[in-house]
Amino acid sequence: MENKTLDSYKGNNEKEGRGVSHGKIILMGEHSVVYGYPSIAVPLPDIQAVCRVTGSEDSFVHRSEDPLSTAVYSALKYIDKLNWKIKYDVTSDIPARRGMGSSAAVSIAAVRGVFDYFNIQLQEEVLESLVNEAEIIAHGTPSGLDARTCLSDKAVKFIKGKGFENIDLNLKAELIIADTGIYGNTGEAVGKIRNMGKKASPMLARLGKLTEETEEYIRKKDIINIGRNMVKADEELGKLGITVKKSDLLVKAALDEGAYGAKISGGGLGGCIIALVEKGEISEKIRMKLIKEGAVEVWTTTL
């Protein structure tokens, strides 16, 4: 490949930087994680976001209210290229506001795209730091779990105030993610639980215990009990008032068709449900049933 100096990229529409990232989904522990209990998230390597960075006739303009623009700005600032004439374009298979890490994933892709455009090596810790700057715009006070899982090829356990830990997944099962088509509303759900006060404590404690048990079941490759805990967790989340009719319908459909377990995932009041299933014909059967029952999109990933 022909070597070019960085100056030759300035305003060069032929040069392209490319960054890729993937989504994530919460397996167990949503909402209880806010109160100090563990949460487990899994990466979705086949559900991706791609950012292409190219030369432009105009200098980059930062829109401070936009997480994606902030990710690009933060990357350019870090490498001292704020005045360079570039533009960016993102294509993503990760729907927004569904608990699948959309904002973190597109920010990761954007930062990688900028560094690739300028042919500058990007350290993982720098990437995570720059992405978390964008996540502050998206979520106010993010835990960092979305960014960490969207950067990982392993499941990630997170405990508030204690940090992250990777978990190896080799369950020889599949996780089906089904989109209700309804925007999730994490802020409203968090507020709803907070307003319940002490009435929410038993459900939150139970969710925490179920997550701890599930981590142990993952290590033992005990798919049956992981599934059972997912069902129990969905019941507790329902008691907290953050499920909706559509998510309840999809959870029931997956269980009726033979899923090991199913539950809502993420903030709730919409978003996605997940189902743990056996590989093979039953997985396809459940996928088709979810589509029939109104899921607007369905993905399958191997755990």
N, C-alpha and C positions, 0 to 999 in steps of 0.2 A: 504494500500500500504506500502511496506517495506521502512523504512527510511534509506537513505544513506547519508553519508557525501559527501561534494563536492569533497574531495580527491578521492573518489571511482569512480568519473566520469572521471577522468583524463585518456584519452586514451581508455575509455570504449565504445566499438562499439555497446553495447546493449542499452545504454541510447540514447534517442532521444528528441530533443527540436523541437517544432513546432510553427510556426508563420503564421498567416493568415491576408491578407489584401484584399481590393477591389479597383476597378478602379473608375474613375470619368469622367465626360464629361462637357464641357462648354455649358450652355444653352444660355446665351447672354453675349455680351461684349468683345469677343476676339478682340485683337489689340487695340481697344479704351482704354482698361484698362491700356495700357502702357502710355497713355497720361492723366491719372488722372480720367478717367471716371470709373463707377462701372462695375464689372463683376459678373455674377452669375454662379456657378458651382453646379452640382448635383452629389451625390455619386451613384455608381453602385454596390449595395451590392451583386448581384448575379454573378458578373464578378470578379473572385478572383485570387489572387496569394498566393501560399503556399510555405514556406521555411522549410525544415527539416535540423536540425543540429545534427550531430552524431560525435562520436569519430573517430579518425584517427590515422594512424601510424606516420604521420608527423605533425609538427607544422603548424599552419595557416600562409600563406604567403600573405601579403597585396600587391595587384596590384593597385597602387595609381591612375591610369588612369581609373579604373573601378568603377562606382558608387556602384554596388552591393558589391564588395569587400571592398569598403570604408565604407559601412554601417556595415558590419560584423566587420571590424577593429575598427570602432568608438565604437561599442557596447562592444567589448572585452577590449578596452582601458579604457572605462568608468568603467567597473567592475574589472579592474586590472587582466585580464586573457589573456594577449597577447601571452603568451608562451604556452598556452594549445593546445593540439593536437585535433583539430576538423576539420570537413569539412562540407560543406553545399550544398544543392541541392534545386533548385527552379523550381517549375512547375507553369506556369501562363497561364490563359485564356485571359490575357490582351495583345493585340498586341503592339509591340513597335512602336514609331513614328507615332501614330495615334491620338494623343491628348487625350488619355484615362488614362493618369497618370501612365503609365507602370513603369517608373523608381522609382517614389515615392512609388508605391504599393509594388514592390519587395523589396525595401529598408525597408519599414515598416515591411513586413513579416520577413525579415532577422533579424532585430533588435529584434523583438518579439521572433524569434526562438532561438537566442543566450541567451536571458534572461531566456526563458523557459528551455533551456538545463541546465543552472546552477541553476534553481529554485530560481531566484531572481526577486522580485517584480519590475515591470516597471511602473514608473509614466508617465502619458500622456505627460507632458511638457518635460521630458527627452527624450522620444521617438521622439517627434517632432523635438527637437534640433538635435538629432543624425541623423535623416533622412535628415534634411536640410543640414547637412555636406556632405552627399552623393549627394544631389541634386545640390550642387555647382559644383561637378564634371560633372554631367549630363547636366546642363543648364547654368553654368557660374554665373549668378546672378538671381536665382529663386525668384519669388514673395512669394513663400510659399503656394500658392493657391492649387497646386496639393497635397502637403502633407496634408494640413489642410482638404481638401475634402475627400481624401482617408482615413482619420482618423475619418470622421464624418458620422453620419447616417442622417444628415439634409443637405439641400442645404446651400451653403456658398456664401455670398456676400463679395467681396473684393474691396477696393479702395486703390490705391497706396498712401502710406504715412498716411493712416488712419486705416488700418487694416481690420479685419474680423468681420462678423456678421452672425449668423445662421438665416436661413429662414425656417419656417415650410412649408412642402409640403403636401397637402392633396387634390389633384386635381381630384382624381378618374378618371385619364386618364393614358395613357401609353406613354412612350417615346421609339421610335424605333431608334436604332443606327445601321447604315449600313456602313461597311468598303469598301471604294473604291478599296482597294488593292494597293493603291499608297502611298508610304511613304510621310508623311507631311514634310514640310521644314519651320519650324517656323523662323529660322534665316534669310533665304532668303526672306520670306514674310515680316518680320519686316524691313529688309533693304530696300525692295522695297517701302514700305509705307514711310519710312523715306526720301528716295530719291525723293518722290513726293512733299515734302515740304508743302507749304501752300495749294497746290491743294488737299491734303488729308484732310484738316481741316473740311470741311463741312460734309464729310462722317463720320469722327470720332465723330464729335459732334452729328450727327444724331444717330449713334450707341449708344452713351452715353445716349441720351434722350430715345431711345427705351428700353434700359436696365432699366432705372429708371421707365418708365411706366410699364414694365413687372413685376417689383417687386411689384408694386401696384396691378396689375392684379392677381398676385399669391395670395396676401392677400385676394382679393375679390373672388378668385376661378373662375375667368373669363377666361375660357379656350379658348373661341372664339378669344378674343383679344390678348391673349398670342400667339396663332397661327398666327394671322395677323401680329404681331410684328416680329415673326420669319421670315416670308416671306419678310418683309420690311428690316430686318437686312441682310438677304442673298443678297438682291439687293444692299445694300450699300457695303457689302464685295466684291461683284462682281465688283463694280465701283473702288474698291481699287486694283483690279487685282489679287486677291488671290484665286479665284475659278478656277477649271479646268473642262474640258468637262465632265469627268466622274461624278464629284460631281454635276454639273448642271443637268445632265441626271437623277441622282437618286433623287434629290430634286423635279424635275418635275414629275417623276414617282409617288412619294409619294403624291404630291398634286393632281395629276390626279385621284388617287384612293381614295381620300377623307380625307386626313390628314388635321387637323386643320391648321398646319403650318409645314414648313420644311426649313432647312438651313444647311450650312456647320458648322462644329464645330472645334474649335482649330485653329492652326496656318495657315491652308490652304495649297494650292498647292498640295492637296492630302488629306490623312487622312479620316475622317468620315463625314457623314451627319447625322442629327438627324431629326426625324419627331414626332410631337405631334399628338396622335391619340386617338380615342375612344376605350375603352375596348371592347373585343368581336370579332365578325366575321370580322369586318372591319380591325382590327389590324392584324389578320392573313392574310387577303387579301393583305394588303399593304406589309407585310413582304415577302410574296411569289412574289409579283411584283418586289420588290427590288432585290431579288435573280435572278429573270428572267432577269432583266436589268443589271446584272453583279456584284452586291455586293458580295464580297468574303466571308463575314460573316455578320450575322444580329443578334442583341440582342434586347431583349425587357425588359424594367424595368417599374415598377409602380411608378407613381409620387404621 
